[in-house]
Amino acid sequence: LEVWDAIENLTMEIYFEEDGILMNAIDLDSYPIDRNVTFLPRLNQGVVSMFAVKSNNGTVIDHVVIDQFNAFNERIRFQFPVEGLVNVTVAAFNEFQQWVYSTEQYEIRIVGKVQKMKIDDYGLITKPGSEKNLTISFESLGVNTCLLVDFGDGSIPYTYGEEKTCNTRKPNSYQNGIKLTNPLLVRHIYVDGDVYNVTAEAWNRLSQTSENLMITVDPNCTQLGVAIETHEDSYLMSMPFTITGNVQLNCTSVSTTQAWNITEVDELTRSYKKTVNIEDKLVGWNASLIVVPALFLPYGYYRFEFIVDMSGMYRVSLTLLRASFIATGYLKGILIAGYQGKGGEKLMKNNVTIGYNSK
């Protein structure tokens, strides 16, 4: 007579293996794509002839238990072939209960390559001796990645991230012990005013990526200010109108160019439809004041973007986040002007409430 214990309290522990040693997940839920993910089923009691790791797409892997009366120390190994997020659970099988599923769901993230790095200073000019902030971000940070930043001023480069990875290629770089996050805020003080080329490279055992950014440190420069003057939100198609952009700049060492960009957008969604060709066609297309003549723009919704470019080093722009309306009747609305820095980050610069009342 055999007495079988029922399967009870089925759970699972998850690790990855490094040289045969069980390692905890990186950043709580991340596992390297080039290593086995190891699943350890746990249960208070029960006879088990098979375990299975399940995902939303079906069975990840089946595991046959050699001794069904002693299924308490099983290791299930699986190497995921692609990066991404996977939700898994564990199930156990015996002849009498059939499949018994754990009530726990586990979210695991398979990571690998470090990809597509970006450096941003949001177009801000700092003075010598003041702290310069740089944001470094990645499309994918990968696993066990090292980041090296050379600030371009002759100072010691900084490394961030996995020390073992860093030491394989840059053993003499400064190990500052700051955890590599995505994004990462990097601070540095430049002593002298100049234009500096900041370079960064990141690598792990699967891939590498690099990026650079020209930044300006100038005692004679103040922060670039861009604004669009208050104006109507709606215009008569049969009447000319003007929009004025302002640049607040005190800089002796860099030149600036200005330009306007006009795009037609969808009436309901405000999504992009097409770009209006204004270069050399409109007075002021490359100046602060743009003049739109009567009947130039057909009936519809348009976005106006005022762009300021400083010597090709960086670009800042102010976009009318709500499209201006070219109409023949009456409309009342709100215009919000926002500051858009390099890379698409939007910081609110000012709010303008506009009322239109035309017969």
Residue pairs with C-beta under 8 A, 6 or more apart in sequence:
4 47
4 94
4 96
5 45
5 46
5 47
6 45
6 46
6 96
6 97
7 43
7 45
7 46
7 47
7 48
7 92
7 94
7 97
7 100
8 43
8 44
8 45
8 46
9 42
9 43
9 44
10 41
10 42
10 43
10 46
10 90
10 91
10 92
10 100
10 101
10 102
11 41
11 42
11 43
11 90
11 102
11 104
12 39
12 40
12 41
12 42
12 53
12 89
12 90
12 102
12 104
12 106
13 39
13 40
13 42
14 25
14 31
14 37
14 38
14 39
14 40
14 106
14 108
15 22
15 23
15 24
15 25
15 37
15 38
15 40
16 22
16 23
16 25
16 31
16 32
16 35
16 36
16 37
16 38
17 23
17 35
17 36
17 38
17 77
18 35
22 38
25 31
25 108
26 32
26 111
26 143
26 144
29 107
29 108
29 109
30 108
30 109
30 110
30 111
30 143
31 37
31 80
31 108
31 109
31 110
31 111
31 143
32 110
32 111
32 112
32 143
32 144
33 79
33 80
33 81
33 82
33 83
33 110
33 111
33 112
33 143
33 206
34 79
34 112
34 205
34 206
35 79
36 77
36 78
36 79
37 77
37 78
37 79
37 80
37 108
37 110
38 75
38 76
38 77
39 53
39 75
39 76
39 77
39 78
39 88
39 90
40 74
40 75
40 76
41 48
41 51
41 71
41 74
41 76
41 90
41 92
42 72
43 71
43 72
43 92
46 71
46 92
46 94
46 100
47 68
47 69
47 71
47 94
48 65
48 68
48 71
48 92
48 93
48 94
49 64
49 65
49 68
49 71
49 93
49 94
49 95
50 62
50 63
50 64
50 65
50 92
50 93
51 62
51 63
51 65
51 71
51 74
51 76
51 90
51 91
51 92
51 93
52 59
52 60
52 61
52 62
52 63
52 90
52 91
52 92
52 93
52 99
53 59
53 60
53 61
53 63
53 76
53 78
53 88
53 89
53 90
54 60
54 88
54 89
54 90
54 91
54 101
55 86
55 87
55 88
56 87
60 78
60 86
60 88
61 76
61 78
63 74
63 76
65 71
65 74
68 94
71 92
80 86
80 110
82 110
83 110
83 111
83 112
83 113
83 140
84 109
84 110
85 107
85 108
85 109
85 110
86 107
86 108
86 109
86 110
87 105
87 106
87 107
87 108
88 105
88 106
88 108
89 101
89 102
89 104
89 105
89 106
90 101
90 102
90 104
91 99
91 100
91 101
91 102
92 99
92 100
93 99
93 100
94 100
111 140
111 141
111 142
111 143
112 140
112 142
112 143
112 206
112 207
113 140
113 142
113 204
113 206
113 207
114 138
114 140
114 141
114 142
114 145
114 202
114 203
114 204
114 206
114 207
114 208
114 209
115 138
115 139
115 140
115 142
115 207
115 209
116 138
116 139
116 140
116 209
117 136
117 137
117 138
117 200
117 202
117 209
117 210
117 211
118 136
118 137
118 138
118 211
118 343
119 134
119 135
119 136
119 198
119 200
119 211
119 212
119 213
120 134
120 135
120 136
120 137
120 213
120 341
120 342
120 343
120 345
121 132
121 133
121 134
121 135
121 213
121 215
121 314
121 342
122 135
122 341
122 342
122 343
122 345
122 347
123 224
123 310
123 314
123 315
123 316
123 341
123 342
124 133
124 223
124 224
125 216
125 217
125 218
125 221
125 222
125 223
125 224
125 251
126 132
126 190
126 217
127 193
127 217
127 218
127 219
127 221
128 190
128 191
128 192
128 193
128 217
128 219
129 189
129 190
129 191
130 189
131 187
131 188
131 189
132 187
132 188
132 189
132 190
132 215
132 217
133 185
133 186
133 187
134 149
134 185
134 186
134 187
134 188
134 198
134 213
134 215
135 183
135 184
135 185
135 186
136 147
136 149
136 183
136 184
136 186
136 200
137 182
137 183
137 184
138 182
138 183
138 202
138 209
141 180
141 181
141 182
142 202
142 204
142 206
142 207
143 204
143 206
144 161
144 162
144 164
144 165
144 204
144 205
145 161
145 162
145 165
145 180
145 202
145 203
145 204
146 159
146 160
146 161
146 162
146 163
146 165
146 166
146 169
146 170
146 180
146 202
146 203
146 204
147 159
147 160
147 161
147 180
147 184
147 200
147 201
147 202
148 157
148 158
148 159
148 160
148 166
148 170
148 173
148 200
148 201
148 202
149 157
149 158
149 159
149 160
149 186
149 198
149 199
149 200
150 157
150 198
150 199
150 200
151 157
151 158
151 188
151 190
151 196
151 198
152 196
152 197
152 198
152 199
153 190
153 191
153 192
153 194
153 196
155 188
156 173
156 174
157 170
157 173
157 174
158 173
158 174
158 176
158 186
159 166
159 170
159 173
159 174
159 175
159 176
160 176
160 178
160 179
160 180
160 184
160 186
161 179
161 180
161 202
162 180
162 204
163 175
165 203
165 204
165 205
166 173
166 175
169 203
178 184
190 196
190 217
192 217
193 217
193 218
193 219
193 220
193 253
194 217
195 214
195 215
195 216
195 217
195 253
195 254
195 313
196 214
196 215
196 216
196 217
197 212
197 213
197 214
198 212
198 213
198 214
198 215
199 210
199 211
199 212
200 210
200 211
200 212
201 208
201 209
201 210
202 208
202 209
202 210
203 209
214 313
214 314
215 313
216 253
216 254
216 310
216 313
216 314
218 251
218 252
218 253
218 254
220 250
220 251
220 252
220 253
221 249
221 250
221 251
221 252
221 253
221 254
222 248
222 249
222 250
222 251
224 247
224 248
224 249
224 251
224 308
224 310
224 316
225 246
225 247
225 248
225 249
226 245
226 246
226 247
226 248
226 306
226 308
226 316
226 317
226 318
226 339
226 349
227 245
227 246
227 248
227 318
227 337
227 349
227 350
228 243
228 244
228 245
228 246
228 304
228 306
228 318
228 320
228 337
229 243
229 244
229 245
229 246
230 352
230 354
231 241
231 242
231 243
231 244
231 335
231 354
232 241
232 324
232 354
232 356
233 322
233 324
233 325
233 331
233 333
233 334
233 335
233 354
233 356
234 324
234 325
234 326
234 327
234 331
234 333
234 356
234 358
235 241
235 292
235 324
235 325
235 326
235 327
236 326
236 327
236 328
236 358
237 294
237 295
237 297
237 298
237 299
237 326
237 327
237 328
238 294
238 295
238 328
239 294
240 291
240 292
240 293
240 294
241 291
241 292
242 284
242 289
242 290
242 291
242 292
243 260
243 289
243 290
243 292
243 304
243 306
244 288
244 289
244 290
245 258
245 260
245 288
245 289
245 290
245 306
245 318
246 288
247 256
247 258
247 288
247 308
249 256
251 310
254 310
254 311
254 313
255 310
255 311
256 308
256 309
256 310
256 311
257 286
257 308
257 309
258 286
258 287
258 288
258 306
258 307
258 308
258 309
259 285
259 286
259 307
259 309
260 278
260 282
260 284
260 285
260 286
260 290
260 304
260 305
260 306
260 307
261 275
261 278
261 304
261 305
261 307
262 275
262 276
262 278
262 297
262 302
262 303
262 304
262 305
263 272
263 273
263 274
263 275
263 276
263 302
263 303
263 305
264 273
264 274
264 275
264 276
264 300
264 301
264 302
265 271
265 272
265 273
265 301
265 302
265 303
265 323
266 272
266 273
266 301
267 300
267 301
270 301
270 303
270 322
270 323
276 297
276 302
278 285
278 290
279 285
279 286
282 290
282 291
282 292
282 293
282 296
283 290
283 291
284 290
284 291
288 306
290 304
297 326
298 326
299 326
299 327
299 328
300 325
300 326
301 323
301 324
301 325
301 326
302 323
302 324
302 326
303 319
303 320
303 323
303 324
304 319
304 320
304 324
305 317
305 318
305 319
305 320
306 317
306 318
306 319
307 315
307 316
307 317
308 315
308 316
308 317
309 315
314 342
315 342
316 339
316 340
316 341
316 342
317 340
318 337
318 338
318 339
318 340
318 349
319 337
319 338
319 340
320 335
320 337
321 336
321 337
321 338
322 333
322 334
322 335
322 336
324 335
325 331
325 333
329 358
330 356
330 357
330 358
330 359
331 356
332 355
332 356
332 357
333 354
333 356
334 353
334 354
335 352
335 353
335 354
336 351
336 352
337 349
337 350
337 351
337 352
338 346
338 347
338 348
338 349
339 346
339 347
339 348
339 349
340 346
340 347
341 347
